[in-house]
Amino acid sequence: MSADTDLLSRIASASQRGSLSTGAHENLTRWLTEPQYAEYVEPIRKMICGGEWETLDRLFWEVIPFGTGGRRGLMAEFGSATINPRTIAESAYGIAAYLTSQSITDAKVVIAHDTRNRSEEYARLTATTIAAQGYQVFLFEQYRSTPELSFAVRSLGCAAGVMITASHNPPSDNGFKAYWSTGGQVLPPHDKGIIDCVYQAGEIPTIDFNQAVSDGLIVLIGQDIDDQYLGTVVAMSLSDVRDLPGLYSPLHGVGETVCYEVLQRAGFKGIEIYEPHRQPSGDFPNVVDHFPNPERTVVFEPLIAHAKEHGQDVILASDPDADRLGVCVKGTDGEFVHLTGNQIGSLIADYILRKRAEQGNLTSDHYIVETLVTTPLIGEIAKSHSTRVIDDLLVGFKYIGQTIDAERPDLFVFGAEESLGYLAGDYARDKDAGIAALYIAECAAEFRQQGKTLLDRLDELYAEHGYFLEGQMSKVCEGAEGSRQIAQIMTAFREQPPVELAGLPLQSVRDFGTHEVRTLPENKRVADLPQPQGNLLFFETASTNGVTVRIAVRPSGTEPKIKFYLFARSDVTIADQLDRIKKQTGDTIQRVQSSLSVWIDIVLA
């Protein structure tokens, strides 16, 4: 028996006894037998001979897919399920090969990267791989933001773009986000076309980086695009009030080139950058848990301490690639409140609509866009201004970008998703922490001038439209076993869903996977459900004590988890009862969340 045959026999045996998943068995077989993976055979051999089945399964249990944010995951030296030089090169080759298959032969591609570990290496590898296929490449010479990459695709007239980033993931991760000529993330049918080309990648040609730059195949870019992009964002200002004591953190990412620079160019001299988070670093050394997600309240704890000491009213923080913005606001009691993505989106929507209405450039043809799991409060605010609302989109900002192009881009007002993603204007097709920072700062400065805070404005919106409260929980399910658990949970929700949660009867479910509306508890189809198509379920309760609750369930497209979104709405008939209504609604959300956790545990038991 040859050594290769012996290795194949060992992995087959491991698969049979359950030490390897079926996917890992199949992918390991490919990497051990196909010539393009020859350089990895020896390290894989050592792991097999050492019986490192758990690690091998983690490295090979799947071929890392394109999800709602492209390819993203754990970095490693090799493995079909990880981000590594081979999977990055395959991704880059896939884009170039797909462009060729579409007879787009004279195209240009622009590439950027964030401050993560190995991001610059992966960006250069992407550039040399695509240039080797005959396409001209524009490469940012230093780290830049995701929204600037989206802008650059459009500004430079590129057929595609690539952003090397894992957004707000931990230091262990990186990713490859693919963009189309619109400046938006790739969508069907292009995403499937690209991944098909990725799967077909054999030997991948490359070229020397320095030689490619010398020959003009790779063009280094920077300041000119920076000035165009930043100038465009700053020009969207809606106010000239600039007196705001604030604090900003880039969380060791690229945000100083975007958010802080936008605020400085716009004239906000009172906003300080938080020095412990200023140094670009993929290890995120001074962020709590080294986990740079501004959705996490704990990330703001050192910032709050600093702001209290220095008398600052508003705290802003962007994630490492600066496409998401988190916000904390000081209340009248001197304590800071961490706003949710839905609250930030509602405040920005309200600000833009009010200012544009005052300026007389808002019509009934203008529109606001949000995803299905974003707060309905944004829609209510838009309707109060007689502005159209498009709110039937699947999760992922790429669908907001797609909608802008499907409608009239010049009539687009604002797009939002609950996970801190916002965009205004038609200069880009992905979320932008820069424009969000500008508008939140302007809004806060105007209210400060009036002796109010952003929290006061939220209460005014609740009094006018009703109290909206959202919650979210998730269950992390890693690897092949985790994938099986997610499928098991989704099947249970479809076939034998709960009939009540925390004593609230569930009345109906909208199933975007099967395109039907079903009544509960019978789980009987009663109506068709139109597009969109996606693995998403929406459950709805009857109104109980003036509170209506909805629950959305979906697998994450970028992380190994299943997500649950909770939405509650309570009528506010008397404004001075708002505090009582907030507590009642919050208690309801907590009870539903606890009941939901118990039900999930029973499903998996």
C-alpha positions in Angstrom: 0.0 0.0 0.0 1.4 3.4 -1.0 1.6 6.2 1.5 -1.2 8.2 -0.3 -3.4 5.1 -0.3 -2.6 4.6 3.4 -3.7 8.2 4.2 -6.9 7.8 2.3 -7.6 4.6 4.1 -7.0 6.3 7.4 -9.4 9.2 6.7 -12.0 6.7 5.4 -11.7 4.8 8.7 -11.9 8.0 10.8 -15.1 9.0 8.9 -16.7 5.6 9.4 -16.1 5.7 13.2 -17.4 9.3 13.4 -14.0 11.0 14.0 -14.4 12.9 10.7 -17.5 14.4 9.2 -18.6 13.5 5.7 -17.6 16.9 4.4 -14.1 16.7 6.0 -13.7 13.2 4.4 -14.6 14.5 1.0 -12.5 17.6 1.2 -9.4 15.9 2.7 -9.6 13.4 -0.2 -9.5 16.2 -2.7 -6.5 17.9 -1.0 -4.6 14.7 -0.8 -5.2 13.6 -4.4 -5.5 16.7 -6.6 -2.3 18.2 -7.9 -3.1 21.8 -7.0 -2.9 20.9 -3.3 0.4 19.1 -3.5 2.3 21.5 -1.2 -0.2 20.7 1.6 0.0 16.9 1.5 3.0 16.7 3.9 1.5 18.8 6.7 -1.8 17.0 6.3 0.0 13.7 6.5 1.6 14.7 9.8 -1.8 15.6 11.3 -3.3 12.3 10.1 -0.5 10.3 11.5 -0.8 12.2 14.7 -4.5 11.4 15.0 -5.5 15.1 15.0 -9.0 14.3 13.8 -10.8 17.1 15.6 -8.4 19.7 14.2 -8.7 18.2 10.7 -12.4 18.2 10.9 -12.4 21.9 11.8 -10.1 22.7 8.9 -12.0 20.6 6.3 -15.6 20.1 7.3 -16.9 22.3 4.5 -15.7 24.4 1.5 -16.0 27.9 3.0 -19.0 29.4 1.2 -20.0 32.9 0.1 -22.6 34.1 2.6 -24.3 37.4 3.3 -20.9 39.0 3.6 -18.7 37.0 1.2 -16.2 34.4 2.6 -15.3 34.8 6.3 -13.9 32.5 8.9 -11.0 31.2 10.9 -7.5 31.8 9.5 -5.2 28.8 9.1 -2.2 27.8 6.9 -4.5 25.4 4.9 -7.9 23.8 4.9 -11.0 24.1 2.7 -13.1 25.5 5.6 -10.7 28.3 6.6 -9.3 31.5 5.3 -5.7 30.8 4.1 -3.5 31.6 1.1 -5.1 28.8 -1.0 -8.7 29.8 -0.3 -7.9 33.5 -0.8 -6.2 32.7 -4.2 -9.1 30.5 -5.2 -11.5 33.4 -4.3 -9.5 35.9 -6.4 -9.1 33.4 -9.3 -12.9 32.8 -9.1 -13.6 36.5 -9.7 -11.2 36.7 -12.6 -12.4 33.5 -14.2 -16.0 34.6 -13.8 -15.3 37.9 -15.5 -13.7 36.0 -18.3 -16.7 33.7 -18.6 -19.0 36.7 -18.9 -16.8 38.1 -21.8 -15.7 41.0 -19.6 -12.1 40.9 -20.8 -10.9 44.5 -20.4 -12.1 45.0 -16.9 -10.5 46.7 -13.9 -10.6 45.4 -10.3 -10.0 47.4 -7.1 -8.8 45.9 -3.9 -8.6 47.2 -0.3 -7.8 45.7 3.1 -8.3 46.5 6.8 -5.8 46.3 9.7 -6.3 42.6 10.5 -3.5 40.2 10.8 -2.5 39.0 7.3 -4.9 41.4 5.6 -2.2 43.1 3.6 -0.7 39.8 2.6 -4.0 38.5 1.4 -4.7 41.8 -0.5 -1.4 41.5 -2.4 -2.1 37.8 -3.1 -5.5 38.8 -4.5 -3.9 41.5 -6.6 -1.3 39.2 -8.1 -3.8 36.4 -8.8 -6.2 38.7 -10.6 -3.5 40.5 -12.5 -2.1 37.2 -13.6 -5.4 36.6 -15.4 -4.8 39.7 -17.5 -7.0 42.2 -15.6 -5.7 45.6 -14.4 -5.8 45.9 -10.6 -6.0 49.0 -8.5 -4.7 48.3 -5.0 -4.9 50.7 -2.0 -1.3 51.1 -0.8 -2.4 51.2 2.8 -5.4 50.0 4.8 -8.8 51.5 3.9 -12.4 51.1 4.8 -15.1 48.9 3.2 -17.3 51.9 2.3 -14.3 53.6 0.5 -13.7 50.3 -1.4 -17.4 50.4 -2.5 -17.0 54.1 -3.5 -13.7 53.2 -5.4 -15.4 50.5 -7.5 -17.9 53.1 -8.8 -15.4 56.0 -9.0 -12.8 54.0 -11.0 -15.3 52.3 -13.2 -14.3 48.8 -12.1 -16.1 45.6 -13.0 -15.4 44.2 -9.5 -13.8 44.9 -6.2 -12.4 43.0 -3.2 -12.3 43.9 0.4 -10.1 41.8 2.7 -11.7 42.0 6.1 -13.7 39.9 8.7 -15.6 43.0 9.8 -16.1 42.8 13.6 -15.0 39.2 14.1 -12.3 38.2 16.6 -8.5 38.4 15.8 -8.5 34.7 14.7 -10.6 35.5 11.6 -10.3 37.1 8.2 -12.4 37.2 5.1 -12.9 38.0 1.4 -15.8 40.3 0.4 -16.5 40.4 -3.3 -18.1 43.4 -5.0 -19.7 43.9 -8.4 -19.5 46.9 -10.7 -22.3 48.7 -8.8 -20.1 48.9 -5.7 -22.4 46.5 -3.9 -21.6 43.0 -2.7 -22.1 40.3 -5.3 -25.6 39.0 -5.7 -27.3 36.2 -7.7 -26.4 35.0 -10.3 -22.9 36.5 -9.9 -22.2 35.0 -6.5 -23.0 31.5 -7.7 -21.0 32.0 -10.8 -18.0 33.1 -8.9 -18.1 30.2 -6.4 -18.6 27.8 -9.3 -15.3 29.2 -10.7 -13.7 28.9 -7.3 -14.6 25.2 -7.1 -13.1 24.7 -10.5 -9.8 26.3 -9.6 -6.8 24.0 -10.3 -3.3 25.3 -10.6 -3.6 29.1 -10.0 -1.1 31.3 -12.0 0.4 34.3 -10.2 3.0 37.0 -11.0 5.6 38.8 -9.0 4.1 41.8 -7.1 6.9 44.3 -7.7 7.2 43.4 -11.3 3.4 43.8 -11.8 3.5 47.2 -10.2 6.5 48.2 -12.4 4.6 46.9 -15.5 1.5 48.9 -14.6 -0.6 45.7 -14.2 -1.1 46.7 -10.5 -1.6 50.4 -9.8 -1.2 51.6 -6.3 -3.9 54.2 -5.2 -4.6 56.3 -2.2 -4.9 60.0 -1.6 -6.8 61.0 -4.7 -9.6 58.4 -4.0 -9.5 59.4 -0.3 -10.2 63.0 -1.1 -13.0 62.2 -3.5 -14.7 59.9 -1.1 -14.3 62.0 2.0 -15.3 65.1 0.1 -18.5 63.4 -1.1 -19.4 62.3 2.5 -18.7 65.7 4.0 -20.7 67.4 1.3 -23.8 65.6 2.5 -23.9 67.6 5.7 -27.3 68.8 6.7 -26.3 71.3 9.5 -23.6 73.7 10.4 -23.9 73.2 14.2 -20.6 71.8 15.4 -20.4 72.3 19.2 -20.3 68.7 20.5 -17.9 67.3 23.1 -17.4 63.7 22.0 -15.1 60.7 21.9 -14.4 58.4 19.0 -12.7 55.0 18.9 -11.6 53.1 15.7 -11.2 49.9 17.9 -7.7 49.5 16.3 -9.2 49.4 12.8 -9.3 51.8 9.8 -11.9 54.2 11.2 -9.5 57.1 11.7 -9.3 57.3 7.9 -13.1 57.5 7.7 -15.1 58.5 10.7 -12.6 60.7 12.5 -11.4 62.3 9.2 -15.0 63.0 8.1 -15.7 64.7 11.5 -12.5 66.7 11.4 -13.1 67.9 7.8 -16.7 68.7 8.7 -15.4 71.0 11.6 -16.1 68.9 14.7 -13.0 70.0 16.6 -14.5 69.0 20.0 -14.5 65.2 19.2 -11.4 63.5 20.6 -10.0 60.2 19.4 -9.5 57.6 22.1 -5.7 57.0 22.1 -5.6 53.4 23.6 -7.7 52.2 20.5 -5.9 54.4 17.9 -3.0 52.2 16.9 -4.0 49.9 13.9 -3.6 46.3 15.1 -5.2 43.0 14.1 -4.8 41.8 17.7 -7.1 44.5 19.0 -5.0 44.6 22.1 -6.9 47.2 24.2 -10.4 46.2 23.2 -12.2 44.2 25.9 -11.9 40.5 25.1 -10.0 41.5 21.9 -13.4 41.4 20.2 -14.0 44.6 18.3 -17.7 44.6 17.8 -19.4 47.9 18.7 -22.7 46.1 19.2 -21.2 44.8 22.5 -21.8 47.2 25.4 -18.7 46.0 27.2 -16.5 47.4 24.4 -17.6 50.9 25.5 -16.7 50.5 29.2 -13.2 52.1 29.0 -14.6 54.8 26.7 -17.4 55.6 29.1 -14.9 56.0 31.9 -12.8 58.4 29.8 -15.8 60.4 28.7 -17.1 60.8 32.2 -13.7 62.1 33.3 -13.4 64.5 30.4 -17.0 65.8 30.1 -17.9 64.3 26.8 -21.6 63.7 25.8 -21.4 61.3 22.9 -19.2 58.3 22.2 -18.8 56.8 18.8 -17.0 53.6 17.8 -16.6 51.9 14.4 -15.7 48.3 13.7 -12.3 47.4 12.2 -13.3 48.0 8.5 -15.4 51.0 9.5 -18.7 50.0 7.9 -20.6 49.8 11.2 -21.0 52.5 13.9 -21.9 52.1 17.6 -23.0 55.0 19.8 -23.3 55.7 23.5 -25.1 58.8 24.8 -24.9 60.6 28.2 -28.3 60.9 29.8 -29.6 63.7 32.1 -28.4 61.7 35.1 -24.8 61.7 33.8 -24.9 57.9 33.0 -24.2 56.7 29.4 -26.7 54.6 27.5 -25.6 52.2 24.8 -27.9 52.6 21.8 -29.0 49.7 19.8 -28.5 49.6 16.0 -32.3 50.0 15.6 -32.3 53.1 17.9 -29.3 54.7 16.0 -31.0 53.9 12.6 -34.3 55.5 13.9 -32.5 58.7 15.0 -30.6 59.0 11.7 -33.7 58.4 9.7 -35.6 61.0 11.7 -32.8 63.5 11.4 -32.4 63.2 7.6 -36.1 63.3 7.0 -36.7 66.3 9.3 -33.8 68.3 7.7 -34.7 67.5 4.2 -38.3 68.3 4.8 -37.2 71.7 6.2 -35.1 72.3 3.2 -37.9 71.4 0.8 -36.2 68.5 -1.0 -38.2 65.6 0.2 -41.1 64.2 -1.9 -43.4 61.2 -1.8 -41.2 59.6 -4.4 -38.2 59.4 -2.1 -37.7 56.2 -0.2 -36.1 54.6 2.8 -34.9 51.0 2.8 -34.5 48.5 5.6 -34.3 44.8 6.1 -36.9 42.5 7.5 -35.2 42.3 10.9 -34.7 46.0 11.3 -37.1 48.0 13.6 -40.5 49.0 12.2 -40.0 52.4 13.9 -38.0 53.6 10.9 -40.9 52.8 8.6 -43.3 54.6 10.9 -41.0 57.7 10.9 -40.8 57.6 7.1 -44.6 57.3 6.7 -45.1 60.4 8.9 -43.1 62.3 6.3 -45.1 60.7 3.4 -41.9 58.9 2.3 -41.9 55.5 0.8 -40.7 52.5 2.8 -39.2 49.4 1.3 -38.9 46.9 4.2 -39.2 43.4 2.8 -35.5 42.7 2.3 -33.5 39.7 3.5 -30.7 40.2 6.0 -27.6 41.7 4.4 -26.8 45.2 3.3 -26.2 43.9 -0.2 -30.0 43.7 -0.6 -30.3 47.4 0.3 -27.6 48.2 -2.4 -29.5 46.1 -4.9 -32.8 48.0 -4.1 -31.1 51.3 -4.6 -30.1 50.2 -8.1 -33.5 48.7 -8.9 -35.2 51.9 -7.9 -34.0 55.5 -8.7 -30.7 56.0 -6.9 -31.2 59.8 -6.8 -34.4 59.3 -4.8 -32.8 57.1 -2.1 -32.8 58.8 1.3 -31.5 56.3 3.8 -30.9 52.6 4.3 -30.4 50.8 7.6 -30.0 47.3 9.1 -30.2 46.5 12.8 -26.5 45.4 13.1 -25.2 49.1 13.0 -25.2 49.4 9.2 -26.3 52.7 7.6 -26.0 54.5 4.3 -27.3 57.8 2.8 -26.7 59.1 -0.7 -25.8 57.2 -3.8 -22.0 57.4 -3.7 -21.6 53.8 -2.4 -23.6 50.6 -2.2 -22.5 49.3 1.2 -23.0 50.6 4.7 -20.7 53.4 5.9 -19.8 54.4 9.4 -18.5 57.7 8.0 -21.9 59.1 7.0 -23.5 57.7 10.1 -20.9 59.4 12.3 -21.5 62.7 10.5 -25.3 62.6 10.9 -25.3 61.4 14.5 -22.8 64.1 15.5 -24.9 66.8 13.7 -28.1 65.5 15.3 -26.6 65.4 18.8 -25.0 68.9 18.3 -28.4 70.4 17.3 -30.2 68.9 20.3 -27.4 69.9 22.6 -27.9 73.5 21.4 -31.6 73.0 22.4 -30.8 71.6 25.8 -31.8 68.1 24.8 -30.1 64.7 24.1 -30.5 62.0 21.6 -32.3 60.0 24.3 -34.8 62.8 24.7 -35.5 62.6 20.9 -36.0 58.9 21.1 -38.7 59.4 23.8 -40.4 62.0 21.6 -40.4 59.5 18.7 -41.9 56.8 21.0 -44.6 59.1 22.2 -45.5 59.9 18.6 -45.3 56.4 17.0 -45.5 53.9 19.9 -42.8 52.2 21.9 -40.6 49.8 19.9 -38.1 47.5 21.6 -36.0 44.9 19.9 -33.9 42.1 21.4 -31.5 39.6 19.9 -30.1 36.3 21.0 -28.0 33.7 19.1 -26.7 30.2 19.6 -23.2 29.4 18.4 -23.0 26.1 16.6 -19.5 25.4 15.2 -18.2 22.9 12.7 -20.1 20.0 11.1 -22.0 19.2 14.3 -23.0 22.8 14.7 -24.2 22.9 11.1 -26.3 19.8 11.9 -27.7 21.5 15.0 -28.7 24.6 13.1 -30.5 22.5 10.5 -32.3 20.6 13.4 -33.5 23.8 15.0 -34.7 25.3 11.7 -36.6 22.0 10.9 -38.2 22.0 14.3 -39.4 25.6 13.9 -40.9 24.7 10.5 -42.5 21.4 11.3 -43.2 21.5 15.0 -43.0 25.1 16.1 -43.8 26.3 19.6 -47.4 27.3 20.1 -46.7 29.8 22.9 -43.7 31.5 24.4 -43.8 32.9 27.9 -47.6 32.5 27.9 -48.0 34.5 24.7 -49.9 32.4 22.0 -48.2 32.3 18.6 -50.8 33.1 15.9 -48.9 32.8 12.6 -45.6 32.2 10.9 -44.3 33.7 7.7 -41.9 31.2 6.1 -39.6 32.8 3.5 -38.1 29.5 2.7 -41.3 27.8 1.6 -43.1 31.0 0.6 -46.2 30.5 2.7 -48.1 31.9 5.7 -49.2 29.3 8.2 -51.6 29.6 11.1 -50.7 28.4 14.5 -51.1 26.1 16.4 -52.3 24.1 13.4 -49.2 25.0 11.4 -51.5 25.1 8.4 -50.9 27.0 5.2 -53.4 29.8 4.6 -51.7 32.1 2.1 -48.8 32.4 -0.3 -45.8 34.6 0.6 -44.1 36.4 -2.2 -40.4 37.1 -2.6 -37.8 37.3 -1.2 -36.5 33.8 -0.9 -34.4 32.9 2.1 -34.1 30.7 5.2 -36.0 33.0 7.4 -39.1 32.5 9.6 -41.2 35.2 11.3 -43.6 34.2 14.2 -46.2 36.7 15.5 -48.2 36.8 18.7 -51.6 38.3 19.4 -51.6 41.6 21.2 -51.5 41.0 25.0 -51.9 43.9 27.4 -51.2 46.2 24.5 -47.9 44.5 23.6 -47.4 42.7 20.2 -44.3 40.5 19.8 -42.7 39.1 16.7 -39.8 36.6 16.6 -37.5 36.1 13.5 -35.3 33.0 13.2 -32.4 32.6 10.7 -29.0 31.0 10.4 -26.2 33.6 10.2 -24.6 34.0 6.7 -21.2 35.0 8.1 -20.8 33.2 11.5 -21.4 29.7 12.8 -24.6 30.6 14.7 -28.3 30.7 14.5 -29.9 34.1 15.3 -33.2 35.0 16.9 -34.6 38.6 16.6 -37.3 39.7 19.0 -39.6 42.7 18.2 -42.1 44.2 20.6 -44.4 47.2 20.1 -46.6 48.9 22.7 -49.1 51.7 22.2 -48.3 54.9 24.0 -51.5 56.8 24.7 -50.2 58.9 27.5 -46.7 60.3 27.2 -46.0 60.4 30.9 -46.6 56.7 31.1 -43.7 55.9 28.8 -41.4 54.7 31.6 -44.0 52.2 32.8 -44.6 51.0 29.2 -40.8 50.7 28.6 -40.5 48.4 31.7 -43.6 46.3 30.8 -42.3 45.8 27.2 -38.8 45.0 28.4 -40.1 42.5 30.9 -42.1 40.8 28.1 -39.1 40.6 25.8 -37.0 39.0 28.6 -39.7 36.4 29.3 -40.0 35.5 25.7 -36.3 35.2 25.3 -36.0 32.9 28.3 -38.9 30.8 27.1 -37.3 30.6 23.6 -34.0 29.4 25.1 -35.7 26.6 27.0 -37.6 25.5 23.8 -34.3 25.4 21.8 -32.6 23.3 24.5 -35.5 20.8 24.4 -35.2 20.5 20.6 -31.5 19.7 20.9 -31.8 17.4 23.9 
